[in-house]
Amino acid sequence: MTAKVPDAVSPRVTRLARGLKLGANSLLVTLYGDVIAPRPQAIWLGSLIRLAAPFGINDRLVRTATFRLAADDWLTATRIGRRSYYALSETGLQRVLHAGKRIYAGEAPEWDGRWTLALSRHDTRATMRQRLKRELLWEGFGAIAPGVLAHPNADLASLREIILSAGAQQYVAVMEAHSVEAFSPQPLQTLMHHTFKLDAVAAAWNSLLRRFSALAADAGQLPPADAFFVRTLLVHEYRRVLLRDPNLPEALLPHDWPGRTARSLCRSLYRALLDASEAHLRDAVETADGPIHHADSVLRARFGHASDAGQDAR
């Protein structure tokens, strides 16, 4: 089955991307994380080129990005006839699922005051240490000292997978810690503020709010191509900021923290855009095994809305 040629994205919507630096590698990671991870399929290169074009990313950049992502073990390539298809590798799927737990999470559980610490040995190989640090920063850990990373709401299953994947079981110790009530909490709050660069993160959240808030009223009325563009750009920018935000507990955040408003806006926009954007994907995407699969159950459960999930992914 050949996909239809979808309608063009309107100038009004493409203006949302004004001033953003959209790299091909990063945008494809967003697409695979948001669109493909819930239905692991191999996507035709021509479809990826079509999806990326409205973002100002041409076919040469898409080809180069898929090659690099395959070399970095994000994607695997399959050739059928003269066509190339790209799916998430096992490592790539693990990475986007880890990130997705944070991106699409509902409300954070109440904090019990405990921290998870990951301490690496001083003789850890440089390549292993760099990989661990990169993966743990993506997971929301903060580097509070050389070889010491901390997280207040760590997902221990994801942490275990990261350590195992890096082959670092003998090099990383995982511990729990909590504050002693007899001492002032102020040094911890100051340490967290600097460790996680909260001023810069707050500025990024406010920038996202300024860019997308005007669409809140009529997002549900956008045509399919526009809805897909906004959904992808929203998740791309939300992911970019969120992966710098440690999602600290309320007790450690300023009372006017803009991340709360940004999460609420993203939740409502994503839901409003979902049906139309999925219609665009059905028109625009060809896979190695036919049309793109439905994934209603997974998609509607994002941002904590599992109660009104649709049909199971198939």
Secondary structure, DSSP 8 states (H G I E B T S, - for coil): ----------HHHHGGGTT----HHHHHHHHIIIIITTS---EEHHHHHHHHGGGT--HHHHHHHHHHHHHTTSEEEEEETTEEEEEE-HHHHHHHHHHHHHHT--S-----SEEEEEEE-TT--HHHHHHHHHHHHHTT-EEEETTEEEESS--HHHHHHHHHHTT-TTTEEEEEEE--TTS-SHHHHHHHHHHTTHHHHHHHHHHHHHHHGGGTTTGGG--HHHHHHHHHHHHHHHHHHHTT-----GGGS-TT-HHHHHHHHHHHHHHHHHHHHHHHHHHH-EETTEE----HHHHHTTTT-GGG--S---
